[in-house]
Amino acid sequence: MIKAGIVGGTGYTGVELLRLLAQHPQVELRAITSRKEAGTPVAAMFPSLRRRIDLKFTEPDAKSLKGCD
């Protein structure tokens, strides 16, 4: 299992990567970062990902990405 983190999860590329990784059976999403949206649940910003991603956006720093491969 790959433990993934996405830096810049609200940009076009970040959202597409998020959508793809959320449905991949060998990936566990650990962190999704956004300076502007830190603290906001991902599903609140992207309703299509409800029930698939139960994470909040975090600040893009080493602490939030520590558990990622």
C-alpha positions as CSV (number, residue, x, y, z in Angstrom):
1,M,0.0,0.0,0.0
2,I,1.3,3.4,-1.0
3,K,0.7,6.2,1.5
4,A,0.3,9.3,-0.6
5,G,0.1,13.0,0.0
6,I,-0.9,15.7,-2.5
7,V,0.7,19.1,-2.3
8,G,-1.6,21.8,-3.8
9,G,-4.8,19.8,-3.7
10,T,-7.1,22.6,-4.9
11,G,-5.4,23.3,-8.3
12,Y,-6.6,21.6,-11.5
13,T,-3.8,18.9,-11.4
14,G,-4.2,18.3,-7.7
15,V,-7.9,17.7,-8.0
16,E,-7.5,15.3,-10.9
17,L,-4.8,13.4,-9.0
18,L,-7.0,13.4,-5.9
19,R,-9.9,11.9,-7.9
20,L,-7.7,9.2,-9.4
21,L,-5.9,8.2,-6.2
22,A,-9.1,8.1,-4.2
23,Q,-10.3,5.1,-6.3
24,H,-7.0,3.3,-6.6
25,P,-6.9,0.1,-4.5
26,Q,-3.2,0.3,-3.7
27,V,-3.2,3.9,-2.4
28,E,-4.1,5.3,0.9
29,L,-4.4,9.1,0.9
30,R,-2.7,10.5,4.1
31,A,-2.6,14.3,3.4
32,I,-3.9,16.9,1.0
33,T,-2.4,20.4,1.3
34,S,-3.7,23.8,0.6
35,R,-2.6,27.1,2.2
36,K,-5.8,28.9,1.5
37,E,-8.2,26.0,2.4
38,A,-6.3,24.5,5.4
39,G,-8.8,23.1,7.9
40,T,-11.6,22.7,5.3
41,P,-12.9,19.2,4.7
42,V,-12.0,18.0,1.2
43,A,-15.6,16.7,0.7
44,A,-17.0,20.2,1.5
45,M,-15.0,21.7,-1.4
46,F,-15.5,18.7,-3.7
47,P,-18.9,17.1,-3.1
48,S,-18.2,14.4,-5.7
49,L,-15.6,13.0,-3.3
50,R,-17.9,12.5,-0.3
51,R,-17.8,9.1,1.2
52,R,-14.5,8.5,-0.6
53,I,-12.2,11.0,1.2
54,D,-12.4,11.8,4.9
55,L,-9.6,14.3,5.1
56,K,-9.2,18.0,5.7
57,F,-6.8,20.2,3.8
58,T,-3.6,20.9,5.8
59,E,-0.8,23.4,5.5
60,P,2.0,22.2,3.1
61,D,4.7,21.6,5.7
62,A,6.9,18.6,6.7
63,K,4.7,17.8,9.7
64,S,1.5,17.2,7.6
65,L,3.4,15.1,5.1
66,K,5.4,13.0,7.5
67,G,3.3,9.9,7.1
68,C,3.5,9.8,3.3
69,D,5.8,7.8,1.2
